[in-house]
């Protein structure tokens, strides 16, 4: 897993790095769902109109935010986090 950095323009636009766009096969005009909690932003590629799988994923993200707020998850350092993501 690679981590990329990007910046927000004066118009609020965010550039998704080229290698991320290629990996996810993102094209001009595609729809992304945006979810936020505190200082975390999650983008999810969705079909337009959304399919059942997309809606289910968004519901799971919403439920995860609730569980995080309830303290059901632990904080971990960067190395442990990246190791766990590799198992997904």
C-alpha positions as CSV (number, residue, x, y, z in Angstrom):
1,X,0.0,0.0,0.0
2,X,1.3,3.4,-0.9
3,X,0.3,6.7,0.7
4,X,0.0,9.8,-1.5
5,X,-0.3,13.4,-0.6
6,X,-2.4,16.0,-2.3
7,X,-3.6,19.6,-1.7
8,X,-6.9,21.4,-1.9
9,X,-7.2,24.2,-4.4
10,X,-8.7,27.6,-3.6
11,X,-11.9,26.3,-5.2
12,X,-12.0,23.3,-2.8
13,X,-10.9,20.8,-5.5
14,X,-8.6,17.9,-4.6
15,X,-6.4,16.1,-7.1
16,X,-6.4,12.4,-6.8
17,X,-2.8,11.3,-7.7
18,X,-2.3,9.6,-11.0
19,X,-1.2,6.2,-9.7
20,X,-4.3,6.1,-7.5
21,X,-6.6,7.0,-10.5
22,X,-4.9,4.3,-12.6
23,X,-5.1,1.6,-9.8
24,X,-8.9,2.3,-9.4
25,X,-9.5,3.0,-13.1
26,X,-11.0,6.4,-12.3
27,X,-12.1,8.4,-15.3
28,X,-13.4,11.9,-15.8
29,X,-16.9,12.4,-14.6
30,X,-17.0,9.3,-12.3
31,X,-18.9,9.6,-9.1
32,X,-17.3,9.4,-5.7
33,X,-19.2,9.2,-2.4
34,X,-17.7,11.3,0.4
35,X,-17.9,10.5,4.1
36,X,-16.3,12.4,6.9
37,X,-15.8,12.2,10.7
38,X,-13.6,14.6,12.6
39,X,-10.5,15.1,10.4
40,X,-10.9,11.8,8.4
41,X,-12.3,11.8,4.8
42,X,-13.3,8.6,3.0
43,X,-13.9,8.5,-0.8
44,X,-15.7,5.6,-2.3
45,X,-15.9,5.0,-6.1
46,X,-19.6,4.4,-6.9
47,X,-21.5,3.7,-10.1
48,X,-24.1,6.3,-11.2
49,X,-26.8,5.5,-10.3
50,X,-25.6,3.7,-7.2
51,X,-25.8,-0.1,-7.1
52,X,-26.9,-2.1,-4.1
53,X,-23.2,-3.0,-3.2
54,X,-22.3,0.7,-3.2
55,X,-25.2,1.6,-0.9
56,X,-24.3,-1.3,1.4
57,X,-20.7,-0.1,1.6
58,X,-21.8,3.4,2.4
59,X,-24.1,2.0,5.2
60,X,-21.1,0.0,6.6
61,X,-19.0,3.2,6.6
62,X,-21.8,5.0,8.5
63,X,-21.9,2.2,11.1
64,X,-18.2,2.2,11.4
65,X,-18.2,5.9,12.3
66,X,-20.7,5.1,15.1
67,X,-18.6,2.3,16.4
68,X,-15.5,4.5,16.4
69,X,-17.4,7.2,18.3
70,X,-18.4,4.6,20.9
71,X,-14.7,3.6,21.4
72,X,-15.0,0.1,19.9
73,X,-11.7,0.5,18.0
74,X,-8.2,1.1,19.3
75,X,-5.7,3.5,18.0
76,X,-2.6,2.0,16.5
77,X,0.7,3.3,15.1
78,X,1.3,3.7,11.4
79,X,3.3,0.5,11.1
80,X,0.7,-1.7,12.7
81,X,-2.1,0.0,10.7
82,X,-0.3,-0.6,7.4
83,X,0.4,-4.3,8.4
84,X,-3.3,-4.8,9.2
85,X,-4.4,-3.2,5.9
86,X,-2.2,-5.6,4.0
87,X,-4.2,-8.5,5.4
88,X,-7.5,-7.1,3.9
